[in-house]
Amino acid sequence: MAEIFFRTLPFFAIIGLGYWAGRSRFFTEDATAYLTRFVFYFPLSAMIFGFAANLSFAEIFDPALILGYLSGTLAVYLLVTAVAWVRGLDMPTAAVEAQCAAIGNVGFLGLPMMAILFGPASAAPMMVVLSVDLVVFSSLIVILINTGRGQGQGSGMRLGTLKLVGLGLLKNPMILSICAGLAWSASAWPIPAPANDFLTILGGAATPGALFAIGASLASKSAERVQVSGWLSFAKLVLHPACVAAAVLWLIPAAPFSAAVAIAAASLPVAGNVYMLAQHYGVAPQRASAAILISTVLSIVTVPAVIAWVS
């Protein structure tokens, strides 16, 4: 446990440095937004493409891992949704709370962390986790919010919602990078040395840039509605990895290494894009903001604990 903690500590130290920069206004909110945009579209895309280009479709298409991770994540999603409905919340708000409990910071924090802690072999299971999160759950929240607002009624509105979901997937650089990388891998062409150097140099900026951007963005987050956000943080940091563990270890057993990486990925704190979606639709953004802040702070202890357990 202590060894894993000290290996993850540099990641959280860079997040803390970013938080200081944002809190002290050395990095303004506009600067943070541009840094996040840069990392999202360029270094992170280069890193993902480089990972995917060295994998085959068969390595990523692991039915047991896909179904196991999907089942475990869906279980915590439904549990948090049920709790929200018992509390009398409407569908859009329940969808945001469920998203907080199910979607971790896989892109900005998980990919670089798992690559260092578990090695390059972690790329394939991490691509599975990222794909399930983006294709299934990032689409589901858009559908539920629009349906809950009455915008999913009628064939025209349903088609509009599906079009919105489809465009969102097509414009997501993570999805595009995975698909482009797999297409290159299928071609069996080696990546030319200058192109490989380009990807290595640009992708190298993903880890420090993403971690710094996470910290700087947390500086603008508030800890309002602590009771609710504490519950959502508990669901994300404890219940989500527990449900995924039950699924990939016993319900739909996956290969031990892939299962370990998936469980570790499930232990990550709430993803920043949940707040972006909540803010865009005007549905409980403060709640999502507080869940991101609280879960990220607590993950300094919980993530190493889960990784130590699966290791």
Backbone hydrogen bonds in HBPLUS format (Angstrom, degrees):
<---DONOR---> <-ACCEPTOR-->    atom                        ^
c    i                          cat <-CA-CA->   ^        H-A-AA   ^      H-
h    n   atom  resd res      DA  || num        DHA   H-A  angle D-A-AA Bond
n    s   type  num  typ     dist DA aas  dist angle  dist       angle   num
A0005-PHE N   A0001-MET O   2.88 MM   4  6.08 159.6  1.92 151.6 158.0     1
A0006-PHE N   A0002-ALA O   3.02 MM   4  6.26 159.9  2.07 148.9 153.0     2
A0007-ARG N   A0003-GLU O   3.03 MM   4  6.28 138.7  2.20 140.7 152.6     3
A0007-ARG N   A0004-ILE O   3.10 MM   3  5.00 123.6  2.43  92.2 107.3     4
A0008-THR N   A0004-ILE O   2.93 MM   4  6.20 143.8  2.06 150.8 160.0     5
A0009-LEU N   A0005-PHE O   2.90 MM   4  5.95 129.7  2.16 140.9 155.1     6
A0011-PHE N   A0008-THR O   3.04 MM   3  5.55 128.2  2.32 112.8 125.4     7
A0012-PHE N   A0008-THR O   3.40 MM   4  6.84 158.8  2.45 152.8 158.0     8
A0013-ALA N   A0009-LEU O   2.79 MM   4  6.00 143.1  1.93 152.0 164.3     9
A0014-ILE N   A0010-PRO O   3.05 MM   4  6.27 153.0  2.13 145.8 150.2    10
A0015-ILE N   A0011-PHE O   3.14 MM   4  6.51 152.3  2.22 141.4 149.5    11
A0016-GLY N   A0012-PHE O   2.81 MM   4  6.05 152.6  1.88 141.7 149.5    12
A0017-LEU N   A0013-ALA O   2.87 MM   4  6.18 146.2  1.98 142.5 151.9    13
A0018-GLY N   A0014-ILE O   2.96 MM   4  6.24 156.3  2.01 146.7 152.6    14
A0019-TYR N   A0015-ILE O   2.86 MM   4  6.17 149.5  1.96 146.0 155.4    15
A0020-TRP N   A0016-GLY O   2.94 MM   4  6.23 157.8  1.99 147.8 152.8    16
A0021-ALA N   A0017-LEU O   2.99 MM   4  6.28 159.0  2.04 147.2 152.9    17
A0022-GLY N   A0018-GLY O   2.94 MM   4  6.21 153.4  2.01 148.0 154.8    18
A0023-ARG N   A0019-TYR O   2.75 MM   4  5.89 161.6  1.78 154.2 160.3    19
A0024-SER N   A0020-TRP O   2.84 MM   4  5.85 156.6  1.90 150.5 155.8    20
A0026-PHE N   A0021-ALA O   2.96 MM   5  4.98 116.8  2.37 146.6 159.6    21
A0027-PHE N   A0021-ALA O   2.83 MM   6  5.22 157.0  1.88 133.7 128.8    22
A0025-ARG N   A0022-GLY O   3.18 MM   3  5.01 152.1  2.26  96.2 104.4    23
A0032-THR N   A0028-THR O   2.95 MM   4  6.25 157.9  1.99 151.4 157.4    24
A0033-ALA N   A0029-GLU O   2.92 MM   4  6.12 154.6  1.99 143.9 150.8    25
A0034-TYR N   A0030-ASP O   2.99 MM   4  6.28 157.7  2.04 150.1 155.3    26
A0035-LEU N   A0031-ALA O   2.91 MM   4  6.13 155.2  1.97 148.3 155.7    27
A0036-THR N   A0032-THR O   2.87 MM   4  6.03 164.8  1.89 152.1 156.2    28
A0037-ARG N   A0033-ALA O   2.97 MM   4  6.15 156.4  2.03 143.1 149.8    29
A0038-PHE N   A0034-TYR O   2.90 MM   4  6.08 157.6  1.95 145.4 151.5    30
A0039-VAL N   A0035-LEU O   2.92 MM   4  6.19 169.7  1.93 158.6 160.1    31
A0040-PHE N   A0036-THR O   2.91 MM   4  5.98 163.8  1.93 150.3 155.4    32
A0041-TYR N   A0037-ARG O   3.03 MM   4  6.11 163.6  2.06 150.8 154.0    33
A0042-PHE N   A0038-PHE O   2.94 MM   4  5.76 151.3  2.02 151.1 158.2    34
A0044-LEU N   A0039-VAL O   2.94 MM   5  5.67 159.3  1.98 154.5 160.1    35
A0046-ALA N   A0042-PHE O   2.91 MM   4  6.10 157.0  1.96 157.3 164.1    36
A0047-MET N   A0043-PRO O   2.88 MM   4  6.15 156.3  1.93 150.5 157.0    37
A0048-ILE N   A0044-LEU O   2.94 MM   4  6.15 166.1  1.96 151.1 154.3    38
A0049-PHE N   A0045-SER O   2.88 MM   4  6.00 163.7  1.91 148.8 153.9    39
A0050-GLY N   A0046-ALA O   2.94 MM   4  6.04 158.8  1.98 144.0 150.3    40
A0051-PHE N   A0047-MET O   2.97 MM   4  6.27 154.0  2.04 147.9 154.9    41
A0052-ALA N   A0048-ILE O   2.85 MM   4  6.07 176.4  1.85 160.1 160.5    42
A0053-ALA N   A0049-PHE O   2.81 MM   4  5.84 155.9  1.86 152.4 158.7    43
A0054-ASN N   A0051-PHE O   3.16 MM   3  5.58 149.1  2.26 107.7 116.7    44
A0055-LEU N   A0052-ALA O   3.00 MM   3  5.08 163.3  2.03 110.8 113.2    45
A0059-GLU N   A0056-SER O   3.04 MM   3  5.28 130.0  2.29 101.4 114.1    46
A0060-ILE N   A0056-SER O   3.37 MM   4  6.81 149.4  2.47 147.8 155.3    47
A0061-PHE N   A0057-PHE O   2.71 MM   4  5.85 165.0  1.73 159.9 165.2    48
A0062-ASP N   A0060-ILE O   2.81 MM   2  5.64 124.2  2.13 113.6  96.7    49
A0066-ILE N   A0062-ASP O   2.86 MM   4  6.03 170.0  1.87 166.8 170.2    50
A0067-LEU N   A0063-PRO O   2.90 MM   4  5.96 174.2  1.90 153.0 155.0    51
A0068-GLY N   A0064-ALA O   2.84 MM   4  5.81 152.9  1.91 140.9 149.8    52
A0069-TYR N   A0065-LEU O   2.84 MM   4  5.85 172.8  1.84 151.5 154.1    53
A0070-LEU N   A0066-ILE O   2.92 MM   4  5.93 160.3  1.95 146.6 153.2    54
A0071-SER N   A0067-LEU O   2.84 MM   4  5.84 156.9  1.89 141.5 148.2    55
A0072-GLY N   A0068-GLY O   2.97 MM   4  6.15 168.4  1.98 153.9 156.8    56
A0073-THR N   A0069-TYR O   2.95 MM   4  6.04 163.9  1.97 150.2 155.0    57
A0074-LEU N   A0070-LEU O   2.84 MM   4  5.89 156.5  1.90 145.3 152.7    58
A0075-ALA N   A0071-SER O   2.93 MM   4  6.08 146.0  2.05 143.8 152.7    59
A0076-VAL N   A0072-GLY O   3.33 MM   4  6.69 160.6  2.37 147.9 150.1    60
A0077-TYR N   A0073-THR O   2.96 MM   4  6.12 151.8  2.04 145.8 154.9    61
A0078-LEU N   A0074-LEU O   2.87 MM   4  6.04 160.4  1.90 150.5 154.1    62
A0079-LEU N   A0075-ALA O   2.98 MM   4  6.16 154.2  2.04 144.7 152.5    63
A0080-VAL N   A0076-VAL O   3.02 MM   4  6.11 169.8  2.03 149.2 151.0    64
A0081-THR N   A0077-TYR O   3.01 MM   4  6.14 150.1  2.10 140.4 149.5    65
A0082-ALA N   A0078-LEU O   2.85 MM   4  6.02 156.3  1.91 146.6 152.6    66
A0083-VAL N   A0079-LEU O   3.02 MM   4  6.33 158.0  2.07 149.5 155.2    67
A0084-ALA N   A0080-VAL O   2.98 MM   4  6.16 151.7  2.06 142.0 149.9    68
A0085-TRP N   A0081-THR O   2.94 MM   4  6.26 153.5  2.01 150.0 156.9    69
A0086-VAL N   A0082-ALA O   2.95 MM   4  6.22 154.1  2.02 148.7 155.9    70
A0087-ARG N   A0083-VAL O   3.11 MM   4  6.36 142.4  2.26 139.4 149.0    71
A0089-LEU N   A0084-ALA O   3.06 MM   5  5.55 168.4  2.07 150.5 148.0    72
A0088-GLY N   A0085-TRP O   2.90 MM   3  4.91 156.4  1.96 103.2 109.7    73
A0094-ALA N   A0090-ASP O   2.97 MM   4  6.14 161.8  2.00 156.6 162.6    74
A0095-ALA N   A0091-MET O   2.86 MM   4  6.02 150.0  1.95 151.2 159.5    75
A0096-VAL N   A0092-PRO O   3.10 MM   4  6.42 149.8  2.20 144.2 151.3    76
A0097-GLU N   A0093-THR O   3.03 MM   4  6.34 162.7  2.06 152.1 156.4    77
A0098-ALA N   A0094-ALA O   2.90 MM   4  6.10 159.9  1.94 148.3 154.1    78
A0099-GLN N   A0095-ALA O   2.91 MM   4  6.05 149.5  2.01 141.2 149.8    79
A0100-CYS N   A0096-VAL O   3.01 MM   4  6.31 150.1  2.11 146.7 154.1    80
A0101-ALA N   A0097-GLU O   3.22 MM   4  6.56 144.9  2.35 142.6 151.3    81
A0101-ALA N   A0098-ALA O   3.14 MM   3  5.15 122.3  2.49  93.2 107.3    82
A0102-ALA N   A0098-ALA O   3.09 MM   4  6.25 126.5  2.39 140.1 154.1    83
A0102-ALA N   A0099-GLN O   3.20 MM   3  5.12 139.1  2.38  95.5 106.8    84
A0103-ILE N   A0099-GLN O   2.99 MM   4  5.74 157.2  2.04 157.1 157.1    85
A0271-ALA N   A0103-ILE O   3.10 MM 168  5.95 154.7  2.17 140.8 137.8    86
A0106-VAL N   A0104-GLY O   2.80 MM   2  5.46 137.0  1.98 105.6  92.1    87
A0105-ASN N   A0269-PRO O   2.87 MM 164  5.94 132.8  2.10 161.3 172.8    88
A0109-LEU N   A0105-ASN O   3.18 MM   4  5.57 143.8  2.32 128.4 139.1    89
A0110-GLY N   A0105-ASN O   2.93 MM   5  6.17 154.8  2.00 143.2 149.4    90
A0111-LEU N   A0106-VAL O   2.77 MM   5  5.98 146.2  1.88 172.8 168.8    91
A0113-MET N   A0109-LEU O   3.16 MM   4  6.09 155.5  2.23 147.1 154.6    92
A0114-MET N   A0110-GLY O   2.82 MM   4  5.81 174.1  1.82 161.1 163.1    93
A0115-ALA N   A0111-LEU O   3.08 MM   4  6.09 153.4  2.15 145.8 153.3    94
A0116-ILE N   A0112-PRO O   3.30 MM   4  6.43 147.6  2.41 139.7 146.4    95
A0117-LEU N   A0113-MET O   2.91 MM   4  6.11 165.4  1.93 155.0 159.8    96
A0118-PHE N   A0114-MET O   2.73 MM   4  5.31 159.3  1.77 138.9 146.2    97
A0119-GLY N   A0115-ALA O   3.06 MM   4  4.72 124.5  2.38 105.1 116.8    98
A0122-SER N   A0119-GLY O   3.03 MM   3  5.91 169.1  2.04 127.0 130.5    99
A0123-ALA N   A0120-PRO O   3.05 MM   3  5.77 170.0  2.06 122.9 126.0   100
A0126-MET N   A0122-SER O   3.04 MM   4  6.10 155.5  2.10 153.5 161.3   101
A0127-MET N   A0123-ALA O   2.89 MM   4  6.08 145.5  2.01 149.2 158.3   102
A0127-MET N   A0124-ALA O   3.13 MM   3  5.17 122.6  2.47  98.0 112.2   103
A0128-VAL N   A0124-ALA O   3.15 MM   4  6.53 147.9  2.26 147.7 156.5   104
A0129-VAL N   A0125-PRO O   3.02 MM   4  6.35 162.2  2.05 149.8 153.4   105
A0130-LEU N   A0126-MET O   2.88 MM   4  6.05 166.4  1.90 149.8 153.8   106
A0131-SER N   A0127-MET O   2.88 MM   4  5.93 157.6  1.93 143.1 149.4   107
A0132-VAL N   A0128-VAL O   2.96 MM   4  6.18 164.8  1.99 154.7 158.2   108
A0133-ASP N   A0129-VAL O   3.00 MM   4  6.18 166.4  2.02 152.5 156.6   109
A0134-LEU N   A0130-LEU O   2.97 MM   4  6.11 164.9  1.99 150.0 154.0   110
A0135-VAL N   A0131-SER O   2.81 MM   4  5.74 166.4  1.83 152.8 157.1   111
A0136-VAL N   A0132-VAL O   2.98 MM   4  5.41 148.2  2.08 132.1 142.2   112
A0138-SER N   A0133-ASP O   2.92 MM   5  6.23 139.7  2.09 156.1 168.7   113
A0140-LEU N   A0136-VAL O   2.93 MM   4  6.06 147.3  2.04 139.2 149.4   114
A0141-ILE N   A0137-PHE O   3.20 MM   4  6.30 160.4  2.24 146.4 147.8   115
A0143-ILE N   A0139-SER O   3.12 MM   4  6.42 160.1  2.16 152.6 158.3   116
A0144-LEU N   A0140-LEU O   2.88 MM   4  6.11 165.5  1.91 157.2 160.9   117
A0145-ILE N   A0141-ILE O   2.96 MM   4  6.03 164.1  1.98 148.0 152.4   118
A0146-ASN N   A0142-VAL O   3.12 MM   4  6.19 168.1  2.13 146.9 150.5   119
A0147-THR N   A0143-ILE O   2.88 MM   4  5.95 154.3  1.94 146.4 154.5   120
A0148-GLY N   A0144-LEU O   2.80 MM   4  5.83 160.5  1.84 146.7 152.5   121
A0149-ARG N   A0145-ILE O   3.11 MM   4  6.26 133.5  2.33 138.7 149.9   122
A0151-GLN N   A0146-ASN O   2.65 MM   5  4.88 135.4  1.84 175.7 164.5   123
A0150-GLY N   A0147-THR O   2.97 MM   3  5.13 158.7  2.02 108.5 113.6   124
A0158-ARG N   A0154-GLY O   2.95 MM   4  6.17 158.1  2.00 153.0 160.0   125
A0159-LEU N   A0155-SER O   2.91 MM   4  6.08 159.3  1.96 148.0 153.3   126
A0160-GLY N   A0156-GLY O   2.98 MM   4  6.20 148.0  2.09 140.1 149.4   127
A0161-THR N   A0157-MET O   2.92 MM   4  6.23 152.2  2.00 148.6 155.1   128
A0162-LEU N   A0158-ARG O   2.94 MM   4  6.21 162.2  1.97 151.4 156.2   129
A0163-LYS N   A0159-LEU O   2.84 MM   4  5.99 151.4  1.92 144.3 152.6   130
A0164-LEU N   A0160-GLY O   2.97 MM   4  6.18 151.4  2.05 140.6 148.3   131
A0165-VAL N   A0161-THR O   2.94 MM   4  6.25 155.2  2.00 148.3 154.9   132
A0166-GLY N   A0162-LEU O   2.85 MM   4  6.05 164.5  1.88 149.5 154.0   133
A0167-LEU N   A0163-LYS O   2.88 MM   4  6.05 164.0  1.91 151.6 155.6   134
A0168-GLY N   A0164-LEU O   3.00 MM   4  6.09 151.9  2.08 140.4 148.6   135
A0169-LEU N   A0165-VAL O   3.04 MM   4  6.37 151.2  2.13 149.7 156.6   136
A0170-LEU N   A0166-GLY O   2.98 MM   4  6.23 161.7  2.02 150.1 155.4   137
A0171-LYS N   A0167-LEU O   2.92 MM   4  6.02 141.0  2.08 145.8 155.1   138
A0172-ASN N   A0169-LEU O   3.25 MM   3  5.23 153.8  2.32  99.2 107.0   139
A0176-LEU N   A0172-ASN O   3.09 MM   4  6.35 169.1  2.10 157.5 160.8   140
A0177-SER N   A0173-PRO O   2.85 MM   4  5.84 150.8  1.93 137.5 145.3   141
A0178-ILE N   A0174-MET O   3.02 MM   4  6.24 158.4  2.07 148.3 153.5   142
A0179-CYS N   A0175-ILE O   2.99 MM   4  6.23 170.8  2.00 156.5 158.8   143
A0180-ALA N   A0176-LEU O   2.84 MM   4  5.92 162.3  1.87 148.4 154.0   144
A0181-GLY N   A0177-SER O   2.88 MM   4  5.89 156.7  1.94 142.2 149.1   145
A0182-LEU N   A0178-ILE O   2.94 MM   4  6.16 159.8  1.98 151.2 156.4   146
A0183-ALA N   A0179-CYS O   2.91 MM   4  6.08 153.6  1.98 145.4 153.3   147
A0184-TRP N   A0180-ALA O   2.95 MM   4  6.19 155.1  2.02 145.5 152.0   148
A0185-SER N   A0181-GLY O   2.90 MM   4  6.14 155.4  1.96 144.5 152.0   149
A0186-ALA N   A0182-LEU O   2.83 MM   4  6.07 153.8  1.90 147.2 154.0   150
A0187-SER N   A0183-ALA O   3.15 MM   4  6.40 136.0  2.35 138.4 149.2   151
A0187-SER N   A0184-TRP O   3.14 MM   3  5.17 130.3  2.40  95.1 108.4   152
A0188-ALA N   A0185-SER O   3.07 MM   3  5.38 150.6  2.16 106.8 115.6   153
A0195-ALA N   A0192-PRO O   3.02 MM   3  5.29 113.5  2.48 105.5 121.4   154
A0196-ASN N   A0192-PRO O   2.81 MM   4  6.06 157.4  1.87 159.8 167.6   155
A0197-ASP N   A0193-ALA O   2.88 MM   4  6.08 157.0  1.94 152.8 158.6   156
A0198-PHE N   A0194-PRO O   2.92 MM   4  6.13 151.4  2.00 141.3 149.6   157
A0199-LEU N   A0195-ALA O   2.94 MM   4  6.23 160.0  1.98 149.8 154.0   158
A0200-THR N   A0196-ASN O   2.91 MM   4  6.11 154.9  1.97 145.1 152.5   159
A0201-ILE N   A0197-ASP O   2.88 MM   4  6.07 167.0  1.89 153.8 156.6   160
A0202-LEU N   A0198-PHE O   2.94 MM   4  6.03 171.7  1.94 154.3 156.9   161
A0203-GLY N   A0199-LEU O   2.72 MM   4  5.54 155.1  1.78 139.5 148.4   162
A0204-GLY N   A0200-THR O   2.93 MM   4  5.86 132.5  2.16 133.1 144.4   163
A0205-ALA N   A0202-LEU O   3.10 MM   3  5.64 155.0  2.17 111.8 118.9   164
A0206-ALA N   A0203-GLY O   3.01 MM   3  5.30 157.7  2.06 108.7 115.9   165
A0209-GLY N   A0205-ALA O   3.04 MM   4  5.69 145.5  2.16 138.8 149.4   166
A0210-ALA N   A0206-ALA O   2.77 MM   4  5.57 159.2  1.81 143.1 149.7   167
A0211-LEU N   A0207-THR O   3.08 MM   4  6.16 169.3  2.09 153.4 156.7   168
A0212-PHE N   A0208-PRO O   2.94 MM   4  5.95 161.7  1.97 146.8 152.4   169
A0213-ALA N   A0209-GLY O   2.94 MM   4  6.03 154.5  2.00 143.0 150.6   170
A0214-ILE N   A0210-ALA O   2.91 MM   4  6.18 149.9  2.00 147.1 155.0   171
A0215-GLY N   A0211-LEU O   3.14 MM   4  6.46 166.0  2.16 151.0 153.0   172
A0216-ALA N   A0212-PHE O   2.91 MM   4  6.17 167.0  1.93 154.8 158.5   173
A0217-SER N   A0213-ALA O   2.93 MM   4  5.99 154.7  1.99 145.0 151.6   174
A0218-LEU N   A0214-ILE O   3.03 MM   4  6.28 140.4  2.19 143.9 154.8   175
A0218-LEU N   A0215-GLY O   3.12 MM   3  5.12 125.1  2.44  94.7 108.9   176
A0219-ALA N   A0216-ALA O   3.28 MM   3  5.43 140.8  2.45  97.7 107.9   177
A0220-SER N   A0217-SER O   3.28 MM   3  5.82 154.7  2.35 109.9 116.0   178
A0221-LYS N   A0218-LEU O   2.95 MM   3  5.03 159.0  2.00 106.8 113.7   179
A0229-SER N   A0225-ARG O   2.95 MM   4  6.13 172.2  1.95 161.1 163.5   180
A0230-GLY N   A0226-VAL O   2.67 MM   4  5.63 144.3  1.79 143.6 152.9   181
A0231-TRP N   A0227-GLN O   3.17 MM   4  6.42 150.6  2.26 139.5 146.3   182
A0232-LEU N   A0228-VAL O   2.98 MM   4  6.36 157.6  2.03 150.3 156.7   183
A0233-SER N   A0229-SER O   2.85 MM   4  6.00 151.2  1.93 142.7 150.7   184
A0234-PHE N   A0230-GLY O   2.94 MM   4  6.13 153.8  2.01 143.5 150.5   185
A0235-ALA N   A0231-TRP O   2.92 MM   4  6.19 156.5  1.98 147.1 153.8   186
A0236-LYS N   A0232-LEU O   2.94 MM   4  6.18 152.1  2.02 142.9 150.2   187
A0237-LEU N   A0233-SER O   2.83 MM   4  5.93 172.8  1.84 155.7 158.0   188
A0238-VAL N   A0234-PHE O   2.89 MM   4  5.46 151.3  1.98 141.6 148.2   189
A0239-LEU N   A0234-PHE O   3.27 MM   5  6.73 157.7  2.32 142.9 149.5   190
A0240-HIS N   A0235-ALA O   2.77 MM   5  6.02 141.5  1.91 158.1 169.2   191
A0242-ALA N   A0238-VAL O   3.12 MM   4  6.16 149.6  2.22 142.8 152.1   192
A0243-CYS N   A0239-LEU O   2.82 MM   4  5.98 159.7  1.87 154.8 159.1   193
A0244-VAL N   A0240-HIS O   2.97 MM   4  6.17 166.0  1.99 157.7 161.8   194
A0245-ALA N   A0241-PRO O   2.83 MM   4  5.86 154.4  1.90 140.2 147.9   195
A0246-ALA N   A0242-ALA O   3.00 MM   4  6.23 159.2  2.04 145.9 150.9   196
A0247-ALA N   A0243-CYS O   3.04 MM   4  6.26 150.6  2.13 142.8 150.9   197
A0248-VAL N   A0244-VAL O   2.83 MM   4  6.03 176.4  1.83 164.9 164.1   198
A0249-LEU N   A0245-ALA O   2.94 MM   4  5.64 141.3  2.09 143.9 151.9   199
A0250-TRP N   A0246-ALA O   3.17 MM   4  5.56 149.7  2.27 124.7 132.7   200
A0251-LEU N   A0246-ALA O   3.01 MM   5  6.34 166.0  2.03 151.4 155.9   201
A0252-ILE N   A0247-ALA O   2.64 MM   5  5.54 173.8  1.64 159.1 160.9   202
A0254-ALA N   A0248-VAL O   2.90 MM   6  5.37 149.5  1.99 152.9 146.5   203
A0259-ALA N   A0255-ALA O   2.84 MM   4  5.97 162.8  1.87 166.0 171.9   204
A0260-ALA N   A0256-PRO O   2.96 MM   4  6.13 155.4  2.02 146.1 152.3   205
A0261-VAL N   A0257-PHE O   3.07 MM   4  6.39 160.1  2.11 152.6 157.0   206
A0262-ALA N   A0258-SER O   2.96 MM   4  6.16 161.1  2.00 150.2 155.6   207
A0263-ILE N   A0259-ALA O   2.96 MM   4  6.15 158.1  2.01 151.4 156.8   208
A0264-ALA N   A0260-ALA O   3.00 MM   4  6.19 160.2  2.04 146.5 152.3   209
A0265-ALA N   A0261-VAL O   2.85 MM   4  6.08 154.7  1.91 148.4 155.7   210
A0266-ALA N   A0262-ALA O   2.95 MM   4  6.17 146.6  2.06 141.4 150.4   211
A0267-SER N   A0264-ALA O   3.11 MM   3  5.23 143.8  2.24  99.3 109.9   212
A0268-LEU N   A0265-ALA O   3.26 MM   3  5.64 168.7  2.28 112.8 115.8   213
A0274-VAL N   A0271-ALA O   3.26 MM   3  5.85 159.3  2.30 111.9 117.8   214
A0275-TYR N   A0272-GLY O   3.13 MM   3  5.58 126.3  2.44 107.7 118.8   215
A0276-MET N   A0272-GLY O   3.35 MM   4  6.74 153.8  2.42 141.9 149.3   216
A0277-LEU N   A0273-ASN O   3.00 MM   4  6.17 155.5  2.06 142.9 147.7   217
A0278-ALA N   A0274-VAL O   2.92 MM   4  6.13 163.0  1.94 149.0 154.3   218
A0279-GLN N   A0275-TYR O   2.80 MM   4  5.91 159.2  1.84 151.6 157.0   219
A0280-HIS N   A0276-MET O   2.92 MM   4  6.01 154.6  1.98 139.7 147.3   220
A0281-TYR N   A0277-LEU O   3.02 MM   4  6.22 160.1  2.06 152.6 156.2   221
A0282-GLY N   A0278-ALA O   2.84 MM   4  5.70 114.9  2.27 132.1 148.7   222
A0283-VAL N   A0278-ALA O   2.88 MM   5  4.96 151.4  1.96 143.9 149.0   223
A0288-ALA N   A0284-ALA O   3.21 MM   4  6.52 162.2  2.25 152.2 156.1   224
A0289-SER N   A0285-PRO O   2.84 MM   4  5.99 157.2  1.89 148.4 155.7   225
A0290-ALA N   A0286-GLN O   2.93 MM   4  6.10 163.2  1.96 147.3 150.7   226
A0291-ALA N   A0287-ARG O   3.02 MM   4  6.21 153.6  2.09 144.6 152.2   227
A0292-ILE N   A0288-ALA O   2.98 MM   4  6.22 153.3  2.06 149.5 155.8   228
A0293-LEU N   A0289-SER O   3.08 MM   4  6.36 163.8  2.10 150.3 154.4   229
A0294-ILE N   A0290-ALA O   2.90 MM   4  6.03 177.5  1.90 156.6 157.5   230
A0295-SER N   A0291-ALA O   2.95 MM   4  5.78 160.6  1.99 140.5 147.0   231
A0296-THR N   A0292-ILE O   3.02 MM   4  5.95 152.2  2.10 140.6 148.2   232
A0297-VAL N   A0293-LEU O   3.13 MM   4  6.35 159.9  2.18 148.7 153.8   233
A0298-LEU N   A0294-ILE O   2.98 MM   4  6.20 168.7  1.99 154.9 158.2   234
A0299-SER N   A0295-SER O   2.88 MM   4  5.84 138.6  2.05 137.6 148.7   235
A0300-ILE N   A0297-VAL O   3.36 MM   3  5.92 161.1  2.40 109.8 115.0   236
A0301-VAL N   A0298-LEU O   3.04 MM   3  5.90 156.4  2.09 123.0 127.8   237
A0302-THR N   A0298-LEU O   3.15 MM   4  6.37 170.9  2.16 145.5 147.9   238
A0303-VAL N   A0299-SER O   3.04 MM   4  5.13 155.8  2.10 121.3 129.0   239
A0305-ALA N   A0301-VAL O   3.29 MM   4  6.43 151.1  2.38 141.6 150.0   240
A0306-VAL N   A0302-THR O   2.99 MM   4  6.28 157.8  2.04 154.8 159.5   241
A0307-ILE N   A0303-VAL O   2.93 MM   4  6.15 171.3  1.94 161.7 164.1   242
A0308-ALA N   A0304-PRO O   2.82 MM   4  5.89 155.6  1.87 145.3 152.2   243
A0309-TRP N   A0305-ALA O   3.05 MM   4  6.23 149.1  2.15 139.3 147.6   244
A0310-VAL N   A0306-VAL O   2.94 MM   4  6.28 165.4  1.97 159.6 161.8   245
A0311-SER N   A0307-ILE O   2.90 MM   4  5.90 137.7  2.08 140.3 152.0   246
